[in-house]
Amino acid sequence: MKTSERKKDLNAKSRDELTTELHALLREQFGLRMQKATQQLTNHAKLPAVRRDIARVRTRLHQTSKAVQK
């Protein structure tokens, strides 16, 4: 999925959906880190991609919380 499509997807989601996705991404990141530690990771590009997705979701959550406070 392209970055622009990903941003549109995140903008369409509610706060609860974003929180759920964040937890799923954090679990995936943990699994990838464990695979890396045990030298079972085959796709090394997946780890930074997941890290960027986590940052995107956290940014969107922060934006929505700031909008609610105003």
C-alpha positions as CSV (number, residue, x, y, z in Angstrom):
1,M,0.0,0.0,0.0
2,K,1.3,3.4,-0.9
3,T,1.9,6.1,1.7
4,S,-0.9,8.3,0.4
5,E,-3.4,5.4,0.5
6,R,-2.2,4.6,4.0
7,K,-2.8,8.2,5.2
8,K,-6.3,8.2,3.7
9,D,-7.0,4.9,5.4
10,L,-5.8,6.3,8.8
11,N,-7.8,9.5,8.4
12,A,-11.0,7.5,7.9
13,K,-10.6,5.4,11.1
14,S,-12.0,6.3,14.5
15,R,-10.0,6.7,17.6
16,D,-10.9,3.1,18.8
17,E,-9.9,1.6,15.5
18,L,-6.6,3.5,15.6
19,T,-5.9,2.2,19.1
20,T,-6.7,-1.3,18.0
21,E,-4.4,-1.0,15.0
22,L,-1.6,0.4,17.2
23,H,-1.8,-2.6,19.5
24,A,-1.7,-4.9,16.5
25,L,1.4,-3.1,15.1
26,L,3.2,-3.2,18.4
27,R,2.6,-6.9,18.7
28,E,3.8,-7.4,15.2
29,Q,6.9,-5.3,15.9
30,F,7.6,-7.4,19.0
31,G,7.3,-10.6,16.9
32,L,9.7,-9.3,14.3
33,R,12.2,-8.2,17.0
34,M,12.1,-11.8,18.4
35,Q,12.6,-13.2,15.0
36,K,15.6,-10.9,14.4
37,A,17.1,-11.9,17.8
38,T,16.8,-15.6,17.0
39,Q,18.0,-15.0,13.4
40,Q,14.7,-16.3,11.9
41,L,13.8,-13.0,10.2
42,T,13.7,-13.4,6.5
43,N,12.3,-10.0,5.4
44,H,14.5,-7.4,7.1
45,A,12.7,-4.5,5.4
46,K,9.5,-5.3,7.3
47,L,10.9,-4.0,10.7
48,P,11.4,-0.4,9.7
49,A,8.1,-0.4,7.7
50,V,6.2,-1.5,10.9
51,R,8.1,1.1,12.9
52,R,7.0,3.8,10.4
53,D,3.4,2.6,10.5
54,I,3.4,2.8,14.3
55,A,4.7,6.4,14.1
56,R,1.9,7.2,11.6
57,V,-0.8,5.8,13.8
58,R,0.6,7.5,16.9
59,T,0.7,10.8,15.0
60,R,-2.9,10.5,13.9
61,L,-4.0,9.6,17.4
62,H,-2.2,12.7,18.7
63,Q,-3.8,14.9,16.0
64,T,-7.3,13.6,16.9
65,S,-6.7,14.2,20.6
66,K,-5.6,17.8,20.0
67,A,-8.6,18.4,17.8
68,V,-10.9,17.1,20.6
69,Q,-9.3,19.4,23.2
70,K,-9.9,22.6,21.2
